[in-house]
């Protein structure tokens, strides 16, 4: 989950940013020849040379699976899906879903999926989602399937990733060119003034108009509930009677929504880095801002325990020095070595991105050390990683735009000036460092042409299959309390807690967590509720 942003760029302002899992990994690459995905080493994707571990195959749903389709969706549940060799060692496919589930006979969109086939005795498919909203599950499986997931899991399941509707390859939300995104990120808005809010709203309204023009009618239906329904069609296309699913961060929202919508179709679900479905946008924002503030203090204390830390005195003293640095950049934006402008929002984006993974803390120390000496280039590079901007100036994803589109449909937001001012005051109280940068998220949705289709409420699950929820005590993006809350709402669920730092646990924590998740999926052994790792 990534902080909500006031501008689709890479600067923070609320929660749920999938690509930050990968960005935190890439941050570590600045000081290591290896890339890390939330602390787990993985190889960069190989070029698409057409090689594969399997030839083209056609998946036809079993008649009993197709017969259980919801009324009006029979053709989608019975569709044949062709899997062809794509990335090295993988198979790829596209499947059709309705643009609007209320009108299934209307238009359709294509959802892109990728899978790494099991090399052992296959128990079924395991669908995974890395978070977001707006992250590419396709990229996640392609880039990290062979390393983020244990050999035990890979040998028992086909690992399947997909780009949810609105994301990258699946009816992507499209708004700005790469150069326009760069220019947007350099804009400075004094949101504590009425003139600043007016200017931001005007620019945002122009961006929204481009989103509507370039994205088409699907833009009105890029919501989590629709994506959960897409997942059930994918389950049928994979010929699985039940859905096995591992969702991280925002992926837990997708998973809990699925469990509520299709309780009888749940096989085994693990929800890691839980989002609390009962919380509204403003409470989610406050909880995350407070957690990031806590994690910053933890980072500074750790930094000061090692030589070469640029912050002096106590941990509180060190945090204040960082706040002073942010204030300086906010007051007088700096030029990086490549000539690009680094404003306060971009600088803070570079600051909070490494907090997603404690393996990236050494890079943050280097970036802060350079920034205290006047060079913000490394902080800009980290912010670029969070925004999926490549060194050549291109952007590798549409995460920022999909993020806004999904959130505006999923959450009613405070959009009036007085309400946003009150939220800013609340956020500054719980997070003096980041509060301002988490505020004013309502600007993104004030002029969004489509009304929210969901109201936050406790999730209801009536299924017989137990679900596993995983939380991390030092998670800055999805505070550990949210995991406990989700577990209680689900009822038929077990909670596993990892005592560690950073966002999510599986694939970057310890053997205890890996065993709990693997044994659940592979052997059907549900971990004891309250398991501590």
SULWO-V545762 format. One record per residue. N is the residue number from 1. OMEGA is omega as a letter, one per 30 degrees, with the letter a starting at -180 (999 if undefined). D_CENTER is the distance of its C-alpha to the mean C-alpha in whole Angstrom. Layout:
BEGIN
n | omega | d_center
N | OMEGA | D_CENTER
N | OMEGA | D_CENTER
END
This chain:
BEGIN
n | omega | d_center
1 | a | 5
2 | l | 6
3 | l | 10
4 | a | 11
5 | a | 13
6 | a | 17
7 | a | 17
8 | a | 14
9 | a | 15
10 | l | 13
11 | a | 14
12 | l | 13
13 | l | 14
14 | a | 12
15 | l | 9
16 | l | 5
17 | a | 4
18 | a | 2
19 | l | 6
20 | l | 7
21 | a | 7
22 | a | 9
23 | l | 11
24 | l | 12
25 | a | 14
26 | l | 15
27 | a | 16
28 | a | 19
29 | l | 20
30 | a | 22
31 | a | 24
32 | l | 24
33 | l | 25
34 | l | 22
35 | l | 18
36 | l | 16
37 | a | 13
38 | l | 12
39 | a | 16
40 | a | 17
41 | l | 19
42 | a | 18
43 | l | 20
44 | a | 20
45 | l | 20
46 | l | 23
47 | l | 25
48 | a | 25
49 | l | 29
50 | l | 29
51 | a | 30
52 | l | 28
53 | l | 29
54 | l | 30
55 | l | 32
56 | l | 31
57 | a | 31
58 | l | 31
59 | l | 29
60 | a | 31
61 | l | 30
62 | a | 33
63 | a | 35
64 | l | 34
65 | a | 31
66 | a | 31
67 | a | 34
68 | a | 31
69 | l | 29
70 | a | 29
71 | l | 32
72 | a | 32
73 | a | 29
74 | a | 31
75 | l | 31
76 | a | 27
77 | a | 28
78 | a | 31
79 | l | 29
80 | a | 30
81 | a | 27
82 | l | 28
83 | a | 26
84 | l | 27
85 | a | 27
86 | l | 25
87 | a | 23
88 | l | 25
89 | a | 25
90 | l | 23
91 | a | 24
92 | l | 22
93 | l | 23
94 | l | 22
95 | a | 23
96 | l | 24
97 | l | 22
98 | l | 24
99 | a | 23
100 | a | 24
101 | l | 24
102 | l | 27
103 | a | 29
104 | l | 28
105 | l | 31
106 | a | 30
107 | l | 28
108 | l | 25
109 | a | 22
110 | l | 21
111 | a | 18
112 | a | 18
113 | l | 17
114 | l | 18
115 | l | 20
116 | a | 21
117 | l | 24
118 | l | 26
119 | a | 29
120 | l | 30
121 | a | 31
122 | l | 28
123 | a | 27
124 | l | 25
125 | l | 22
126 | l | 18
127 | a | 16
128 | l | 12
129 | a | 9
130 | l | 6
131 | l | 3
132 | g | 2
133 | l | 5
134 | a | 6
135 | l | 5
136 | l | 9
137 | l | 10
138 | a | 13
139 | a | 12
140 | l | 11
141 | a | 14
142 | a | 16
143 | a | 16
144 | a | 15
145 | a | 17
146 | a | 20
147 | a | 19
148 | a | 16
149 | a | 18
150 | l | 21
151 | l | 24
152 | l | 25
153 | a | 22
154 | a | 23
155 | a | 26
156 | a | 26
157 | l | 23
158 | l | 22
159 | a | 18
160 | l | 17
161 | l | 14
162 | l | 13
163 | l | 12
164 | l | 12
165 | a | 14
166 | a | 14
167 | l | 11
168 | a | 13
169 | a | 16
170 | a | 16
171 | a | 18
172 | l | 16
173 | a | 16
174 | a | 18
175 | a | 19
176 | l | 21
177 | a | 22
178 | a | 21
179 | l | 24
180 | l | 23
181 | l | 20
182 | a | 21
183 | a | 24
184 | a | 22
185 | a | 20
186 | l | 23
187 | l | 24
188 | l | 26
189 | l | 26
190 | a | 28
191 | l | 26
192 | l | 28
193 | l | 31
194 | l | 32
195 | l | 32
196 | l | 29
197 | l | 27
198 | l | 29
199 | l | 29
200 | l | 25
201 | a | 25
202 | l | 27
203 | a | 25
204 | l | 22
205 | l | 25
206 | l | 26
207 | l | 22
208 | l | 22
209 | l | 25
210 | l | 24
211 | a | 21
212 | a | 23
213 | a | 25
214 | a | 23
215 | l | 21
216 | a | 24
217 | a | 24
218 | a | 21
219 | a | 19
220 | a | 20
221 | l | 19
222 | a | 15
223 | a | 14
224 | a | 13
225 | l | 16
226 | l | 17
227 | l | 14
228 | l | 15
229 | l | 19
230 | l | 18
231 | a | 17
232 | l | 20
233 | l | 22
234 | l | 20
235 | l | 22
236 | l | 25
237 | l | 25
238 | l | 24
239 | l | 27
240 | l | 26
241 | l | 27
242 | l | 25
243 | l | 21
244 | a | 19
245 | l | 16
246 | a | 13
247 | l | 10
248 | l | 8
249 | l | 6
250 | l | 5
251 | l | 7
252 | l | 10
253 | l | 10
254 | a | 11
255 | l | 13
256 | l | 15
257 | l | 16
258 | a | 17
259 | l | 19
260 | a | 21
261 | a | 21
262 | a | 23
263 | a | 24
264 | a | 27
265 | l | 24
266 | l | 22
267 | l | 23
268 | a | 21
269 | l | 18
270 | a | 16
271 | a | 13
272 | a | 12
273 | a | 10
274 | l | 11
275 | a | 11
276 | a | 15
277 | a | 15
278 | a | 19
279 | l | 18
280 | a | 18
281 | a | 16
282 | l | 18
283 | l | 18
284 | a | 14
285 | a | 15
286 | l | 18
287 | a | 17
288 | l | 14
289 | l | 16
290 | a | 19
291 | l | 17
292 | l | 16
293 | l | 20
294 | a | 21
295 | l | 19
296 | l | 20
297 | l | 23
298 | l | 23
299 | a | 22
300 | l | 25
301 | l | 27
302 | l | 26
303 | a | 27
304 | l | 30
305 | l | 31
306 | l | 31
307 | l | 34
308 | l | 32
309 | a | 30
310 | l | 31
311 | a | 30
312 | l | 34
313 | l | 35
314 | l | 33
315 | l | 29
316 | l | 30
317 | a | 32
318 | l | 29
319 | l | 27
320 | l | 29
321 | l | 30
322 | l | 26
323 | l | 26
324 | l | 30
325 | l | 28
326 | a | 25
327 | l | 28
328 | l | 30
329 | l | 27
330 | a | 27
331 | a | 31
332 | l | 31
333 | a | 28
334 | l | 29
335 | l | 29
336 | a | 28
337 | l | 30
338 | l | 29
339 | a | 30
340 | a | 27
341 | l | 26
342 | l | 24
343 | a | 24
344 | a | 23
345 | l | 19
346 | l | 19
347 | a | 20
348 | l | 18
349 | l | 15
350 | a | 17
351 | a | 18
352 | a | 15
353 | l | 12
354 | l | 15
355 | l | 15
356 | a | 11
357 | a | 14
358 | l | 18
359 | a | 19
360 | a | 18
361 | l | 20
362 | l | 23
363 | l | 22
364 | l | 21
365 | l | 24
366 | a | 26
367 | l | 24
368 | l | 25
369 | l | 29
370 | a | 29
371 | l | 28
372 | l | 30
373 | l | 33
374 | a | 32
375 | a | 30
376 | a | 26
377 | a | 25
378 | l | 23
379 | l | 21
380 | l | 21
381 | l | 20
382 | l | 17
383 | l | 16
384 | l | 16
385 | l | 14
386 | a | 11
387 | a | 12
388 | l | 13
389 | l | 16
390 | l | 19
391 | a | 22
392 | l | 24
393 | l | 22
394 | l | 20
395 | a | 17
396 | l | 15
397 | l | 12
398 | a | 12
399 | a | 9
400 | a | 10
401 | l | 13
402 | l | 11
403 | a | 9
404 | a | 12
405 | a | 14
406 | a | 12
407 | a | 12
408 | l | 16
409 | a | 16
410 | a | 15
411 | l | 16
412 | a | 20
413 | l | 20
414 | a | 22
415 | l | 23
416 | a | 27
417 | a | 28
418 | l | 30
419 | l | 27
420 | l | 24
421 | l | 27
422 | l | 27
423 | l | 23
424 | a | 24
425 | l | 26
426 | a | 25
427 | l | 22
428 | l | 24
429 | a | 26
430 | a | 23
431 | a | 22
432 | a | 24
433 | a | 22
434 | a | 19
435 | a | 20
436 | a | 22
437 | l | 18
438 | a | 16
439 | l | 19
440 | l | 20
441 | l | 17
442 | l | 19
443 | a | 21
444 | a | 18
445 | a | 19
446 | a | 23
447 | l | 24
448 | a | 21
449 | a | 24
450 | a | 22
451 | l | 22
452 | a | 20
453 | a | 20
454 | l | 19
455 | a | 20
456 | l | 18
457 | l | 21
458 | a | 21
459 | l | 20
460 | a | 23
461 | a | 23
462 | a | 27
463 | l | 26
464 | a | 28
465 | l | 26
466 | a | 24
467 | l | 21
468 | l | 19
469 | a | 17
470 | l | 16
471 | l | 16
472 | a | 16
473 | a | 19
474 | a | 17
475 | a | 14
476 | a | 13
477 | l | 10
478 | a | 11
479 | a | 15
480 | l | 17
481 | l | 19
482 | l | 16
483 | l | 16
484 | l | 20
485 | l | 20
486 | l | 18
487 | l | 20
488 | a | 23
489 | a | 22
490 | l | 22
491 | a | 25
492 | a | 25
493 | l | 23
494 | l | 23
495 | l | 21
496 | a | 21
497 | l | 20
498 | l | 20
499 | a | 22
500 | a | 20
501 | l | 17
502 | a | 14
503 | l | 10
504 | a | 11
505 | a | 14
506 | l | 15
507 | a | 16
508 | a | 16
509 | a | 18
510 | a | 22
511 | a | 24
512 | l | 24
513 | a | 21
514 | a | 21
515 | a | 24
516 | a | 23
517 | a | 20
518 | a | 22
519 | l | 25
520 | a | 24
521 | a | 23
522 | a | 26
523 | a | 28
524 | a | 28
525 | a | 28
526 | l | 26
527 | l | 26
528 | l | 28
529 | a | 26
530 | l | 26
531 | l | 25
532 | a | 25
533 | 999 | 24
END
